[in-house]
Amino acid sequence: MDMAIAALSVDMSMAKTQQELGMSVLKMAMSTNTEAVEEALELVESLDPAIGNNLDVTA
C-alpha cells in the first residue's frame, strides 16, 4: 500500500510538471504571436496612405 501511495505521489507530481511546462510553452507562443501582430500593425501604419488611390487604365 505504501508503494502505491508513493507511486501516486510521483505520478501527480509529474502531471503537475507537465501541465506547467505546457502552460509555459503556450504563453511563449502567445507572446510570439502578439509580437508578430504588433510588428505587422506598425508596418501597415507606416505605409503611405496615398498608395493605390490612382489607377491608370489606359493602355
Secondary structure by P-SEA (a helix, b strand, c coil): caaaaaaaaaaaaaaaaaaaaaaaaaaaaaaaaaaaaaaaaaaaaaccccccccccccc
